[in-house]
Amino acid sequence: MKGIVMANPAKWNDLVGQQVQIQHHGRTIRTGYVEEVTAAADALWIEAHGIDGRALYEKAQGHTVLPFTEHEGADRGHRG
């Protein structure tokens, strides 16, 4: 996976369709594409990919989200 991770956590309601890193206590625990965000923008779903199922992450549980900015011509993997 190629890309530059932005240093600041993003507004979750702006992330649908974007590739992100999910972090918990400063450690990356998952990367993937945001499928849905709750209306209150306090939780989001990362879409399933390979053996990793669809997963819900909540701000109240201490998760932060860092969006990727892709390099020109970067491989988007399963998103084509």
LUMRO-474610 format. One line per 4 residues: number of its first residue (from 0); for each residue y, z, x of N, C-alpha, C, O. Coordinates in steps of 0.05 Angstrom, whole numbers, plus 5000, padded with zeros to 4 digits. Each point is the difference from the previous one (the first is absolute). Last residue first. Layout:
NUM	Y Z X Y Z X Y Z X Y Z X  ... $
! end
This chain:
79	4982 4855 4804 5004 4971 5003 5027 4993 5006 5006 4976 5003  4947 5112 4984 5020 4991 4981 5006 4970 5002 5014 4989 4983  4926 5065 5075 4988 4993 4974 5021 4989 4980 4992 4990 4979  5043 5009 5117 4973 5009 4993 4992 4991 4973 5001 4976 4994 $
75	5080 5004 5058 5002 5018 4977 4973 5009 4991 4997 5013 4979  5050 4951 5117 4977 4997 4983 5002 5021 4978 5002 5024 5006  5085 4933 5046 4980 5021 5001 4978 4995 4980 5005 4989 4979  5081 4961 5040 4973 4989 5004 4978 5021 5002 4978 4993 5007 $
71	5115 5045 5009 4997 4973 4991 4973 4990 5007 4991 5001 5023  5016 5102 4965 5010 4980 5019 4997 4973 4987 4982 4996 4984  5028 5092 4953 4982 4983 5015 5015 4982 5019 5022 4991 4995  4992 5109 4963 5015 4976 5002 4984 4981 5017 4996 5006 5024 $
67	4974 5086 4915 4999 4982 5023 5020 4978 4997 5005 4991 4978  5000 5113 4979 4994 4972 4996 4999 4985 5027 5013 5008 5019  4965 5097 4952 5016 4984 5018 4993 4971 4996 4978 4992 5005  5012 5111 4942 4993 4972 5002 5019 4985 5018 5025 5003 4997 $
63	4931 5105 4980 5024 4983 5004 4990 4971 5004 4977 4996 5007  4981 5105 4950 4998 4973 5011 5027 4987 5003 5018 5003 4983  4956 5087 4979 5010 4998 5028 4997 4972 5012 5003 4998 5024  4978 5036 4884 4978 5007 5018 5008 4996 5029 4984 5004 5018 $
59	5075 4971 4911 4995 5029 4997 4978 5010 5019 4999 5024 5006  5020 4882 4985 5020 5014 5016 4995 5030 5000 5003 5014 5021  4915 4917 4962 5023 5013 4987 5018 5014 5020 4992 5012 5019  4925 4905 4966 5013 5019 5019 5025 5011 4986 5015 4985 4988 $
55	4885 4957 4990 5026 5011 4990 5010 5020 5021 4986 5016 5010  4943 4893 4993 5005 5028 5005 5028 5008 4991 5019 4984 5002  4892 4937 5001 5027 5005 4990 5005 5030 5002 4983 5016 4993  4941 4955 5073 5007 4997 4972 5029 5004 4994 5016 5009 5017 $
51	4927 4957 5072 5020 5020 4991 5007 4994 4971 5011 4979 4994  4930 4965 5057 4987 5025 4991 5019 5022 4991 4992 5020 4989  5048 4885 5009 4975 5006 5014 4986 5024 4989 4996 5002 4976  5093 5000 4986 4995 4979 5020 4975 5008 5015 4998 5021 5012 $
47	5073 5011 4897 4974 5000 5014 4999 4977 5020 5011 4978 4995  5085 5064 4977 4979 4984 4990 4974 5002 5017 5001 5006 5024  5074 5071 4958 4995 4980 5021 4975 4984 4990 4980 5012 4992  5097 5050 4952 4972 4991 5004 5000 4980 5023 5016 4981 5000 $
43	5055 5106 4975 4994 4971 5001 4971 4995 5005 4985 5017 5010  5099 5063 4959 4972 4994 5007 4997 4970 5001 5014 4985 4986  5068 5055 4990 4989 5023 5014 4971 4997 5008 4988 5017 5012  5081 4929 4932 4998 4994 5029 4991 5024 5016 5009 5004 5023 $
39	5000 4981 4878 5016 5021 5014 5001 4995 5030 5014 5015 5014  4932 4929 4932 5028 4997 4991 5019 5019 5013 5023 4994 5006  4888 4977 5048 5006 5013 4975 5030 4997 4993 5016 4995 5017  4930 4932 5040 5015 5025 5005 5005 5012 4972 5007 4986 4982 $
35	4919 4936 5066 5017 5011 4978 5014 5025 5010 4991 5013 5018  4962 4930 5044 4994 4986 4975 5017 5009 4977 5010 4983 4985  4996 5012 5129 5006 5016 4976 4995 4983 4975 5011 4979 4997  4938 5011 5100 5021 4989 4983 5003 5017 4976 4981 5008 4987 $
31	4984 5027 5113 4992 4982 4979 5024 4990 4984 5023 5005 5008  4934 5076 5067 5019 4978 4998 4990 4982 4977 4976 4999 4995  5010 5112 5039 4991 4975 4986 5022 4979 5003 5024 5007 5000  4982 5079 5042 4973 5004 4988 4990 4975 4986 4976 4998 4993 $
27	5100 5043 5086 4993 4977 4983 4971 5004 4990 4981 5003 5016  5088 5078 5011 4977 4984 5010 4993 4978 4980 4999 5005 4976  5070 5065 5012 5007 4984 5023 4978 4983 5011 5004 4986 5020  4987 5069 4900 5007 5018 5022 5004 4984 5026 4992 5008 5022 $
23	4975 4928 4917 4997 5027 4990 5004 5018 5024 4985 4999 5020  5031 4889 4947 4998 5022 5020 4999 5026 4986 5010 5004 4978  4977 4882 5008 5001 5026 4986 4997 5021 5022 4981 4999 5015  5056 4895 4989 4983 5021 5012 5004 5025 4983 5023 5007 4993 $
19	4989 4884 4975 5011 5026 5009 4980 5016 5015 4976 4994 5000  5054 4903 4949 4981 5014 5017 5013 5025 5011 5022 4999 5010  5005 4955 4893 5005 5001 5029 4977 5014 5014 4987 5017 4990  5022 4972 4912 4994 4975 5014 5004 5000 5030 4992 4981 5013 $
15	5061 5091 4934 4978 4985 4987 4996 4973 5014 5019 4985 5003  5050 5087 5016 4979 4992 5018 4977 4983 4988 4982 4992 5014  5103 5059 4954 5006 4974 5012 4977 4987 5015 5003 4979 5012  4998 5111 4948 5001 4980 4979 5007 4972 5009 4999 4981 4985 $
11	4997 5096 5075 4974 4991 4992 5002 4978 4978 4983 4982 4999  5082 5039 5083 5001 5007 4972 4975 4987 4988 4996 4976 5001  4997 5048 5102 5013 4982 4981 5001 5012 4973 4987 5020 4994  5011 5022 5113 4985 4996 4975 5016 4984 4980 5025 5002 4999 $
7	4992 4983 5106 5008 5018 4978 4982 4995 4976 4994 4977 4993  4999 4972 5090 4999 5029 5007 5005 5018 4977 4991 5023 5000  4959 4877 5002 5027 5012 4998 4998 5030 5004 4980 5012 4993  4952 4914 5048 5002 5020 4979 5028 5011 5001 5011 5007 5021 $
3	4944 4896 5007 5017 5021 5010 5002 5020 4976 5006 4992 4978  4913 4932 5047 5023 5008 4985 5015 5022 5014 4991 5013 5019  4903 4938 4972 5025 4998 5016 5023 5009 4982 4999 4997 4976  4887 5014 5031 5023 5000 4983 5025 5000 5018 5002 5016 5018 $
! end
